[in-house]
Each structure stands twice: as structure tokens, then as C-alpha cells.
Amino acid sequence: METLETNIFIVDDNQRLVTALKEYLQRRFGESIHISTFNDGESCLKKVDEKPDIVFLDSSQKDGHGVDILKSIKAINPKTEVIMLSKNEDVAEAIESFKAGATDYVVKGKHSWNRITHWVSYIVTEPIRIMEREFSISKYFAIFLLSFATVGIAVLVVLLMMKR
């Protein structure tokens, strides 16, 4: 099934983590995602007008507190899902993140990849859930309709290009 491209930002100063996460997500989701990476929150904020669907944001930023960056992202684009990534299980920081609009608070470690994969999968398949909810159709019929529409659009584009 063809899906719409999901725009993902990864913001972390740990370059090894950023590279590993980007490669993992690209292997897992292929061309249905576009990933931009940033070493700090300020550089991310300069590009947040590109309307990322998901931002994975390190909670400890060298240029400011991660929650401040989160608030700025939500002020610019409230629909962006922001997943806070943290080195520790700081309950106060997690609560502060949720109050500021974070979708989730993930402690970096062994099980963090599973939670990250969950959120990307959830957002990639959003059009299917919307069709199920709004039109009361089955998931499989929604997948069929989206696939049919995608193929139809591709054929239309090819036909229009052939006319030129």
C-alpha cells in the first residue's frame, strides 16, 4: 500500500543516536517517511514551518531546556506530535513535558525503539484511521480506497505527462 510521506525531525546532539535512529526508521518504513536531523533545538525551530508530523526531541538541549523547544514547536505547529527523549526517568520532567504538549516521554534505552516505532506507525497509518472513524468503513476497505486513489492519481499523472 502506498502511504503519504510522513515528515520526521530528530533533534539530539548525540550524533550516533541520531544516525542509528534515522537508519532504523528508514529500514522499517522505507520511502513513506522523510527524516531531517538537527543537533540542537534552535536549528530545528528554523525549519519547523516545514510542518513535521513527528519531532523526536532530546529533553536536554545545550541551547536550552527541551521543554522550551517543545513549547516553541507547538506554538508554531500545534498539530506536530512531539516525542520527548530522555536519558533518565525524571517524573517531574515527564509531567512538565506532557503539560507543554508532548505526545509521549521515552527514556532512551533498550525498549525505546519499540515505542518510537509505535508512534511512527501510528502516524503513518492516520489516514486509514480517519476513514474508519469518519466514514464508518472497515480498515481493509479504507486501505483499498487509499490504494485505489493512489494508483488512480499515478495513472492520471502519467496520462497528463504523455499528452505533453
N, C-alpha and C positions, 0 to 999 in steps of 0.2 A: 504494500500500500504506500502510496506517495503521501507525504505529510508536508505541511507548511514548514518553512525553515524557522527554527527556534533560535533566537539570538541570546547568547550566554556571555556574561562577563565573569572573569575570575580575577579577584583582587587580593593579592597576597605578596609579601616581599620575599617569601621562600620560593626561589625560582625552581628548585627541584620539585616541590609540591605542585606548583603551577603547571610545569611541564608534564608531570605524571598524571595529574587530573585531566588536563586537556587531551592527552593521548588516550587515556582510558575512555573518556566520554566520546571521542571521535571513533574509537573502535566499536563502542557499544551502540552508538546512534547514527554513525555514518554521516551522510550528507544532509540529514534532516536538521542538523544544528550548525550554527556558526559561532565560533568561540573567539572572543577578544580577551587578551590578558593585560593586566596592569600591575605594576609594582607598588603602587600607592593609591590611596583614595582620591587624591586631587586629580590625578590623570584620568581616573575613572569618571569623575564628575564632569570633566570636559567633554566626554563622549556619551554621557547618559541620555542626551537628547536623541540618540540613535534608537531609543526605546528597547532596551534589553528586556527579554521576557524573564530572565533569571539573573541575579547577581549573587555569586558566591563571594562573600566579603569576610576577610580576616578581621576578627574583632580588635586586634591590637595593631594599630596603624602607626607608623613612625611620624606621619604628618598630622596626627590627631586621633582621637578616640573613635573606634569603629562605629559606635552608635551615632556619633555626629555625622559621619559619612552616610550612614543608613538614613537618618532623618533628611539629609540633603537629597539623596536619591529619591525618597518617597515624595518629597516636596516637588521635585521636577517631574517625576513619572510615578504617580501613586499606584498604577497597575503592575509595576515591576515587583516580582517576587524576590525578596532578599533573604538569602540563607546565610546566617552568621556562622563563621567557622572559628573555633576557639581551641587553644592549646589545653585549656583546663575546664573543669566543671564548676564554673563560678555561677551559682544560682542567682545572685544579685545582678550580675551582668546579663544573664539569660532573661530575667524578668524585665530589665531595662530595655533589652533588645526587642522583646515582644511588645512592650508598651510603645516603642518607637515604630512598630510596624513590621518587624521581622516575621517571615513565614515559619522559620524554624531556626533552631540553635543547635549546631552539630559540633560535638567535640571531636577534634582530629584524632584519628586512631584507627584501630582495626576494623570497626564496624561503620566508619563514616562513609566509605564508598557506597555501601548499600543504601544509606539514607540519601546520599547525593543522587544516586541512580533513580531512586524512587521519585524524587522531585522533578528530575528531567523527564522521566517517563510520564509523569502526571501532567506536566505542562505540554509536552509534545502531543499527547492524546486529547487535549482540551476540546478541540472541535468535535470530536466524537461524543464526549460527554454533554456538550451544549446541545447537540442534535437530539440526543436521548432525552434530555431534560425538557427542552423547549417544544419538541415535536412528538414526544412520547413514542419514539420508534426504538427498535432494538439496536443494540450495539452493532450487530452484524449488518443490519440494513444501513446504518449510518456509515459504516466502513465501505459498503458497496456504493452508496451515493457519493461519498467523497472520492473514491477511486474512479467512478464513472465520470464525475465532474472534472477530475484532473486529466483523465485521458481525453475527454471532450475538448478541454481547453488546449491541450497539447496538439490535437488534430487541427483545431481551428487556427492556431498559430502557424502550423506547417502549411496549411492551405493558404493563408494570407501571405505568407512568405513566398509561396510558389507563384502567386498572382503577380508579384512584382517583377 
